[in-house]
Amino acid sequence: MLDAIDRALLKTVAELEELPKGAYNIRKNGKLLDRHVSANINIETNEDETGIIVKIKPGTKNESVHIPVILSQAGLYDVVQNAFVIGDDAEVTIIAGCGIHCGSSEPEGHAGIHEFKVGKNAKVTYVEKHYASGEGTGRRSLNPTTKVFLAEGARAEMELTQIGGVDDTHRVNEAVLGPNSLLLITERVLTDGEQTAVSTNDIVMKGRGSRANMISRSVMKGNSKQTFYATIDAQNQCYGHIECDAIIMDNGTNETMPSLKAGHPDAELTHEASIGKIANDQLTKLMSLGLTYDQAVNRIIQGFLK
Amino acid sequence: MDGEETEDELSIDRIRKATYIHNAQILREKANSMLELQKVYFTVQDTEGSDGGPRNIIDGIDYVFEDGKFYVITGPNGSGKTTLAKLIMGVNPLSGGKILFNGQNISALTITQRAKEGIAYSFQQPARFKGITFRDLLTIATGIEEEPRLLEILGRVGICPLSFLDKEVDARLSGGEIKKIELATTIAANPKLAIYDEPDTGIDLWTIGPMVSLLKKELAENRTTTIVVSHNKAFLEAADVVMIINSGRIVYDGDLEGAMPLLDDLSVCTYRNSCEGERDAGCYR
């Protein structure tokens, strides 16, 4: 059922060697390939058949859901609308990812729109990896969107990674935070050649005592270009922080626009942003430990995107 | 002071005498040479001076470092101590002269090549990395990944608690923590020549003694030739040889006692006014 290319893509985006244990839903070339549900986690196709609804029962502990998407069909642009409903007090890890294998000159792409409703005091860890490969010349585009709604005391940790090979991407992350909820987003994007990436992040801090931390790590190789927008809109007493660092290699370019809006006198908002080449003192240090210049560059980038 | 002779003239006279003694010593010490500086220059275009001409930060230093000795380089701020140390590691390129390491001319070698030859360097302001841990740095320095052997290194260095191992070497570390990590990675590399640039900055008073003992122990057990750039009394007292650098030249080398009058003249001690010459300010800074 899984061929060699499928296996390679699955391994990269979901770290799966074989079919996962627990609940999963594997989508290949716009169609369901395989699905498995568990006692606490139900997966069903939504009404208009544009995606799936994943429901996690309240109080579920230490379970995981894998929902990888693989594309290897030339000319296909696959759009999927998935919803995740996480019950109160549940703790769950959701592993998504999209791997594209492009073997022809025709473009391929995927837009995954993921909506999360996280119940009271529930915790969700969402890991998403994007990757494209293949000898074909067709453009590969990935345009993921996440929309997160956190109820009181809920917590979401989002790890969003685009590892390589994607020609253009427009990533959108939106979140609305309830009282005492916590949102941690870490986005890592590596671009090379003529690739472009745009990331737009809008975090609305509605609830009193909510906290958000958005971390962005970008590396631009070749002539690639990345643009990063992040806005925290504080509507209550809350704490928000944006940290965006970009490393420029070769002739890469970057625009970073963090934006903070305090609509409440007790909002505490901070941001730090940096764009530049790898710091000289870092290279010198690693070379003084015996690495060559190139090895030092690789090690620093590897750590930065870890 | 007798009123006839100004303080400046006195200093110059002492510097001349010290330079003479120092040159005589070079000839004696050549036998055990492990690091030899020959007419070493580091020159920059002076942006501060009126003429904008070249200025020698290191001004033709000749010196022979002996194998297995503990050297402490001191001198006023801006005298060229760090620049000299960086010339040895290859961080700064030589503007003139030669550096021999165990008889081999290393002047044209890169930092990496010098590291592989057995020179290690602790930076005064260590680099901070996002996403690289102390464990990663130890592995890079030693090639060792196995937990028990990494713990062995921690035990040997002693000043870094176990909790440091998986800390990221980033901006969240305190000044003292990162200096301990810097020192530990230098020792872990098992160098033949270890250079420490102001290892005591940011370190708490209670750790400086053990730090000195540690460097002495490494020297005794592994015959690590040690060069420390420092103003700290604890290091100066531990030195086999105290070297004083002023305006890019070595103006003294010898024991601490002999260095004291010159250190006073150079006003290396900025607490002189408060301690009124009693030297009880706790350090010679």
Interface residues (C-beta under 8 A of the other chain):
Chain A: R217 D245 A279 D281 Q282 T284 K285 L286 M287 S288 L289 G290 L291 T292 Y293 R299 I300 Q302 G303 F304 L305 K306
Chain B: M89 V91 T110 I111 T112 A115 K116 A120 Y121 F123 Q125 P126 A127 R128 F129 K130 G131 I132 D136 L137 I140 A141 T185 A189
